[in-house]
């Protein structure tokens, strides 16, 4: 993985984390290829316009704050990058632990953009 691809992935993940906390998805879109494939356990979105219109899961929980802990980024070759993310949900106001989830992100970088995003729940 080139340093440029690693920087792109880092900035993309920061934008994605901010979107999950604020609900503002606009900073995520510039990182995506026009023909991006966005895959989640519930559905697959194809193309930037479909992602813009249908990506509704990136909204902050009403009564919870979310924290993200990123694992080591793995270079799988040919622009493929994988990493695990641990999400911790806490009650707004008190900070009490509510629950946690583990996810696996598989990304493909092509020509300086995210061409594929796949998220799987692993725990």
JODA-V31548 format. One record per pair of residues at least 12 apart in sequence whose ideal C-beta (glycine too) atoms are under 7 Angstrom apart, sorted by sequence separation. I is the first residue (numbers start at 0). GAP is how many residues later the second one is. If there is no record, write none. Layout:
# JODA-V31548
I;GAP / I;GAP
This chain:
# JODA-V31548
14;12 / 15;12 / 34;12 / 35;12 / 70;12 / 87;12 / 105;12 / 14;13 / 33;13 / 37;13 / 69;13 / 70;13 / 86;13 / 33;14 / 70;14 / 85;14 / 86;14 / 104;14 / 35;15 / 69;15 / 14;16 / 31;16 / 85;16 / 86;16 / 102;16 / 103;16 / 37;17 / 67;17 / 68;17 / 102;17 / 83;18 / 84;18 / 102;18 / 103;18 / 11;19 / 28;19 / 31;19 / 67;19 / 102;19 / 10;20 / 83;20 / 84;20 / 100;20 / 101;20 / 65;21 / 66;21 / 101;21 / 81;22 / 82;22 / 100;22 / 7;23 / 28;23 / 65;23 / 81;23 / 81;24 / 63;25 / 64;25 / 63;26 / 79;26 / 80;26 / 63;27 / 64;27 / 60;28 / 62;28 / 63;28 / 79;28 / 80;28 / 62;29 / 78;29 / 24;30 / 78;30 / 78;31 / 24;33 / 63;34 / 22;35 / 22;36 / 22;37 / 19;38 / 21;38 / 83;38 / 18;39 / 20;39 / 19;40 / 20;45 / 19;46 / 16;51 / 12;57 / 8;64 / 5;67 / 8;72 / 0;74 / 4;74 / 32;77 / 35;78 / 38;78 / 35;79 / 36;79 / 37;79 / 38;79 / 39;79 / 40;79 / 0;80 / 32;80 / 35;80 / 40;80 / 31;81 / 32;81 / 35;81 / 30;82 / 31;82 / 32;82 / 30;83 / 8;98 / 8;100 / 7;101 / 11;102 / 4;104 / 7;104
